[in-house]
Amino acid sequence: MIEIYRTNDIVKLSWIQALMSDAGIECVVLDQHASIIEGSIGAIQRRIMVLEEDANQARRVLTDAGELEEQQ
């Protein structure tokens, strides 16, 4: 799996998951439990992971949504 995004913002996390779902890309959020255990103070960011074969499409979706700069 490949990390495509990292954030402490749970609203943005949910929005990005919805973007991936709408694009037909399965994703997994890692470090949710670690973030809760440390008290949700934001020290541990949650990571959105996708399959390696979906990574380019996922990055395009995030770029189109204004969450990533265009890659050259």
Kinemage of the C-alpha trace (Angstrom):
@kinemage 1
@onewidth
@group {chain A} dominant
@subgroup {mainchain}
@vectorlist {calphas} color= white
{ca met a 1} P 0.000 0.000 0.000
{ca ile a 2} L 1.064 3.565 -0.700
{ca glu a 3} L 0.461 6.624 1.474
{ca ile a 4} L -1.312 9.335 -0.498
{ca tyr a 5} L -2.273 11.774 2.258
{ca arg a 6} L -1.552 12.530 5.907
{ca thr a 7} L -3.582 14.782 8.195
{ca asn a 8} L -4.806 15.444 11.723
{ca asp a 9} L -8.004 17.053 10.435
{ca ile a 10} L -10.786 14.474 10.888
{ca val a 11} L -13.177 16.438 8.653
{ca lys a 12} L -10.637 16.501 5.810
{ca leu a 13} L -9.908 12.829 6.447
{ca ser a 14} L -13.575 11.970 6.019
{ca trp a 15} L -13.842 14.154 2.896
{ca ile a 16} L -10.831 12.500 1.265
{ca gln a 17} L -12.239 9.061 2.052
{ca ala a 18} L -15.460 10.140 0.312
{ca leu a 19} L -13.483 11.378 -2.709
{ca met a 20} L -11.717 8.035 -2.961
{ca ser a 21} L -14.982 6.138 -2.619
{ca asp a 22} L -16.641 8.242 -5.329
{ca ala a 23} L -13.679 7.482 -7.624
{ca gly a 24} L -13.975 3.761 -6.926
{ca ile a 25} L -10.678 3.646 -5.035
{ca glu a 26} L -10.485 1.612 -1.859
{ca cys a 27} L -8.507 3.253 0.905
{ca val a 28} L -7.482 2.473 4.454
{ca val a 29} L -6.797 4.933 7.268
{ca leu a 30} L -3.819 4.036 9.417
{ca asp a 31} L -2.835 5.375 12.845
{ca gln a 32} L -6.401 6.158 13.970
{ca his a 33} L -6.012 4.183 17.172
{ca ala a 34} L -2.555 5.574 17.926
{ca ser a 35} L -3.936 9.078 17.507
{ca ile a 36} L -6.764 8.346 19.960
{ca ile a 37} L -4.420 6.744 22.504
{ca glu a 38} L -2.124 9.776 22.530
{ca gly a 39} L -5.131 11.899 23.418
{ca ser a 40} L -5.976 13.257 19.963
{ca ile a 41} L -3.678 16.232 20.490
{ca gly a 42} L -2.469 15.961 16.924
{ca ala a 43} L 0.994 14.541 17.522
{ca ile a 44} L 0.313 11.490 15.348
{ca gln a 45} L -1.171 12.150 11.943
{ca arg a 46} L -3.532 9.684 10.319
{ca arg a 47} L -2.427 8.281 6.961
{ca ile a 48} L -4.629 7.454 3.995
{ca met a 49} L -3.296 4.458 2.114
{ca val a 50} L -4.324 3.005 -1.256
{ca leu a 51} L -3.198 0.028 -3.292
{ca glu a 52} L -0.085 0.697 -5.332
{ca glu a 53} L -1.979 0.258 -8.602
{ca asp a 54} L -4.513 2.938 -7.523
{ca ala a 55} L -1.938 5.486 -6.309
{ca asn a 56} L -1.683 7.533 -9.530
{ca gln a 57} L -5.454 7.787 -9.905
{ca ala a 58} L -5.813 8.690 -6.211
{ca arg a 59} L -3.233 11.457 -6.574
{ca arg a 60} L -5.096 12.796 -9.634
{ca val a 61} L -8.337 12.861 -7.616
{ca leu a 62} L -6.593 14.786 -4.820
{ca thr a 63} L -4.968 17.164 -7.310
{ca asp a 64} L -8.321 17.861 -8.988
{ca ala a 65} L -9.809 18.535 -5.538
{ca gly a 66} L -7.030 21.031 -4.767
{ca glu a 67} L -5.430 18.919 -2.046
{ca leu a 68} L -2.168 18.184 -3.877
{ca glu a 69} L -0.091 20.312 -6.210
{ca glu a 70} L 0.143 19.061 -9.761
{ca gln a 71} L 3.068 16.738 -10.355
{ca gln a 72} L 5.405 17.561 -13.197
